[in-house]
Amino acid sequence: METLSNVVEYAMEASEFAWEVAPGKTVTAWGLNQQVPGPVLKARKGDTLVVNVKNNLPEPTIIHWHGIRLPASMDGTGEVQKPIAPGEAFEYRFVVPDAGTFWYHSHANETVQMERGMYGALIVEDETDPVLDAERLLMIDDMKLTPAGEFKQGNFFGRFTERHDGREGDTLLINGKEGSVLEMAAGQTERWRFINAASARYFLLYLGGREFKIIGTDGGLLETPQTVTEVLITPGERVDIAAGPFAEGESFAIESLPYNRMTSFKPKRQQFATVQVGAPKPSVAFLPERLRTIAPLAPQDAPVTRQVKLSVGPSLKHGLDFLVNNDVHVNDEPVKVGELQVWEVFNASLMDHPFHLHGFFFQVIEENGNPPAYRAWKDTYNLKPRTRVKIAWMPDNRPGRWMYHCHILEHHAAGMMANFEVIDGSKPYIKSEQTHSCHI
């Protein structure tokens, strides 16, 4: 990494390599710089990030910068960028305008490339961040492997089930490793940044009943810390917590409690890692009662400007499709720069869906008529079955082609996604021809 003034540069190479997920358990992974997750990219709020990606995979790839408010041309989808062919490279260049926990991942053939390890974290820091004793990044993932450590290819029934439910595996990973042990000092409070990079797994974080404080979500810090004993992190979401202080000699699991997202999977309580608390160290942690102010974008009764329906329907070709407004891979209507958007997103299906909006943060105004427990900037939000969520967001002056979709990768691939244009209202609008790079 080279830092010049406010420009931060990285070079990454996508390739195939052997990756040890546990002692004696090795998989043939696809990843960046021969590691899973890929390298942690770090910058300061306002920096220009320059990332040169060389593709040495056997197929094209593309990198999406999840949660970053960047120009449309840098968003990393097949709608705005020609995929990087094997042997070729592409330079991503954009300003990181917000502090928080973000990530990057393949947006080409995601159900294969992300399953094999094509993802990593992007951390943007700011001088207003709270001071804690240490910081950890914890990327959640799973792999569906055969006993021989190969990626499992399902039969017809298995492929149909994955299309319906999304892929979940029994190899449970934190930072690309199975059964990790995390050591921390007694008496200290750490910032733990969780990113759910899994294809479909919902992660209901639990620390053996110990309280922790949620201090940030997708778009950075909350207004005030929220004290809880569990928090749901869906695919694509990020949650920052303040963990500790704990007592010397304590040992406990980082677990996911059973969560029924209404599929054929039986919800399980599963352990992802173990925390062991060692000798005490002095603490310098200070977590203020007020972290920042988030001004509301719209009142709860704001008129709806767009309705988006997520549903599941029969398909002669595939058995079933995942739909946006009763169609697959939709070309939605444009929105104008500077015009407040209030969308009602309705999950008409009988299973959960994490709704993800590219390139912009939104605020949840209400869910089934009720205001949220706290205000936050979000780019991914879980919709339970038969749930209506009203969100507000502002298209700022970054015109171009954008996307929203379900972040269960198999549902996205099966049709539950839409493209739309952000346009300058002072100029004539010519509707783009629909294209899409991810479908089954």
Buried (B, 14 or more C-beta within 10 A) or exposed (E): EEEEEEEBBBBBBBBBBEBBBEEEBEBEBBBBBBBBBBBBBBBBBEBBBBBBBBBBBEEBBBBBBBBBBBBBBBBBBBBBBEBBEEEBBBEBBBBBEBBBBBBBBBBBBBBBBBBBBBBBBBBBBBEEBBEBBBEBBBBBBBBBBEEEBEBBEEEEEEBBBBBBBBBBBEBBBBBBBBBBEBEBBBBBBBBBBBBBBBBBBBBBBBBEEEEBBBBBBBBBBBBBBBEBEBBBBBBBBBBBBBBBBBEEEBEBBBBBBEBEBEBEBEBEEBEBBBBEBEEBEEBEBEBEEEBBEBEEBBEEEBEEBBEBBBBBBEBEEBEBBBBBBEEBBBBBEBBBBEEBBBBBBBBBBEBBBBBBBBBBBBBBBBBEEEEBEBBBBBBBBBBBEEBBBBBBBBBEEBBBBBBBBBBBBBBBBBBBBBBBBBBEEEEEEEEEEEEBBBEB
